[in-house]
Amino acid sequence: MRRLLSKAFPVAGCAAIAYWAHSRGSAIFDGSLVSNCVRASYAGLFTFLMEYASRYLHSHLWHCKYLWWIHGTHHHQYPKIGSSPTYAHDNAYVSPALEFNDAFGMLFATIATYLFLIGSEPPSTFAKDCSTGIGIGVTIYGFSYFLGHDIVGHERCGKRIARSVRRAWPYLDECAKVHVQCHHKMKKEDDHDDPYGPPYGFWLGPYEMKCLKENGQHYVPMPSLAKSLMWMALGFYALALMLNL
């Protein structure tokens, strides 16, 4: 029953996404040329930025003492509320079909859905186009992360499907291996506070490990250009919301 439930959850999620894309997906780009350009630009930018956002959240929030009791279920344990990740923990090994950690994925899905809803209300405005674009970016990244991290890395739909995707996408296979072999393996002797350590990102995992090996960087910063584009895009979005543009 546990194994069936573990497979049913991600399959149901994929089915829901496929149904929405079939029934409502075409409405995303029903606007004018300018609206579609704004939506596409924000979608592409935030698809890229979400890897850095999720990496930051993973490192600084999911592994902090306030949220480790939730994220720790993904590391096969039920930590006490308020505890931090430690090497010498006395938590029993668990492998639940549904983890408390899945709540984070549902949180981002809820945010993306809300952005789609407010962005689809007529008439079209710049703020609504930005909302739609950000929602698309969060959704695209979330689906790619779900495919690479959950279906391939942790084989939540079974080994056969994971092997098929690995063969079709070598870089995804590399990211999944780095994630499981490096981040999910605790380090006893490490000057870093977190015994799990990098990589905290998924798609940047191989690059993070390369930087760690070459210059000892535990956390690779976002490129300056990407950071500038992010703040500029968020600034335009905030201004449009305030002025109701």
N, C-alpha and C positions, 0 to 999 in steps of 0.2 A: 504494500500500500504506500509506503514511504517513497519507494522508487517511482511508482506511478504518479504520485502527487508532484514529485520533483520534476518530472517531464511535462506533466499537464500544465503547470503554471507558466513556463515560458512559451509553450505551444499556444496556449490561450491568448497570451499577450501578442504573439505574432499574428494570430488570426484576427484579433481586434484591430491591429494596425492595418492589415491587408483589407479588411472590410471598410475601414474609414477611408483609406486611399482610393478604393474602388468607387465608393458612394459620394465622397465629398472632396477628394483630392484635387479634381479639376478646378474647383472653386477658388483655390489658392491664387491662381494667376488669371482670374477673370477681370482684373482691373485694367486701368490704362497702361500705356507703355511706361510712363514714369513710375506708377505704382509698382508695376512688376519689376522694374529695375531696382527700386528701393528694397523690395522684398527679397529679391535674389541677392543683392549686395549684403544685406544684413544676414541672410541665411548662410551665405558662404563664410562671412567673417566669423559668425558665432559658432558655426560648426567647427572651425579651426580653434577658436578661443576656448571652447568647452573642455578641450584636453587640458589646458593650463588651469582652468577653473576647477575641474574635477580633481586634478593633481594637488592643487592648493588645499581644497576641502579635505581630501584624503589624508594629506600630511598633517595639517594643522587642526582639523576638527575631528575627523573620524577616529584618529589615533590619540586624541586628547582624553583626559580623564572624564570629561562630561559626556562623551558619546561612545567611548570604547565599549561600554556594556552593550551597545547596539551593534557596532561594527565587529566586535569580538566574535559574534556568532559566525561571521564569515571566516574567521580563523579557527573554527572548530572548538569553541569554548563558550561558556556562559559566564562572562566576568561579572563581578559585583558592581553595582552602580557606584560611580565615583572612583573606580580603580583605573590604573593606567596599564598599558601593555608592559609586561615584564617577562624576563626570561624564566625566572624561577616561580612561575605561577602554579597554583595547585588546583586549577580548574580541570575537570574531567574532559576528555576528548569527546566531542559530539559532532554529528554530521546530519543536521536537520534538513528535511525536504524544503521547508520554507524558513528562511533566516530572518531575524529582526532586521538585519542589514538590508533586506529587500525593501524596507520602508523608504530608504533613500532614493531608490529608483522610482518608486511610486510618487515621491515628493516632486521629483523633476518632471515626471509625466503629468502631474497635476498642474504644475506651473506652465508647461508647454501648452496643455489643453486650454488653460485660462487665457493665455496669450492669443491662441487661435480664436477663441470665442470673442474677445474684445476686438480683435483685428478684423473679424468677418462681418461686424455690424455695419450696415450702410449708414451714411455715405462714406466713401473711402477718404481717409485723411493721412497725412504724413505719419502721425503718431500710430495710427492703426496699421499702416504698412510696415512700420518698424516692429510693432508687436508681432505681426504675422511672420516677418522674417526671422526674428529671434526665436519664435516658437518652432519654425521649420529647422533652424540650426540646432536647437536643443534636441529636437526629435531625431534628426539625422545622426547627430553624435550619439544620442542614447541608444539608437538601434545598432549602430556600428560597435559601440561598447558592449552591448548585450550579446551581439554575435561573437565578438572576439573574446571577451572576458568570461561570460557565462556559458555559452554554447560550446566554445572551443577550449578555453583555458580550464574551466572547471567541469566541462562535459555534462552539463545539466540536462541535455537531451540525449545523452548516451554517447559511448565511444565511437560508434559507427559514423554518426553525423559529424562528430568532431574531427575524425580522421579525414573524411571527405572534404571538409572545408580547409583543413590544414594543407592537403595536397593541392587544392585549387588556389590557395593564397599563401605563398611562402612567407611573406613579411608578417602576416597575421600569426602564422605558426611561430615565428621567432618571438613576436611580442608575447604570445601566450606562454611560451616556454620560459622567457625571462621573468614574467610575472609570477608564475608558479614556483620556479626554481630559486628565485632570488627574494622576492618580497614575502613569500609564504614560508620561507625557511628562516627560523630565528638564529641570530648571531650571538653567541655567548660573550665573546670578548670583542667589544666594539666601543669606541669612545662616543658613539651616538646614543642618545637616550633611548630611542625606540629600538628594541631588539629585532624588529622586522626590517626596518630601514627601507631604502630605495630599492626598486623604482616605485614611486607613488603614482605615476602616470601609467597608462597602458600602451597607447600608441607611441609614446616617446620613451617607453621602457628601455629598449636597446641603446638609445642615445644617452639616457640617464646613466646607465651602467658604464658606458664608454667614458663619460665625463668623470664618474666616480673613480674609475681605474686609472685614468690619465692624470687628473689633478685633484682628486679627493673631494670633489664637490658632491655633497649629499643632496643638494637641491639646485637644479639648473633653472635660472631665472627666465622669465618670458622675454623674447627678443624685444628690443626697444621699439622697432617699427610696429610690431603687433600690439604692444602696450599703448602706443600713441593712437593707433587706429581704434583700439577698444575704448579709450577715454573720449575720443572724438565722437564715435558712434553713440556712446551712452549719453554724452553731452547734448547731441542733437535730439536724441530721443527724449531726454528729460525736458529740454526746452520746448519741444513740440507738445508734450503732455501739459506743461504749465500754461502754454499759450493756446492750447486746444487747436493746434494746427493740423 
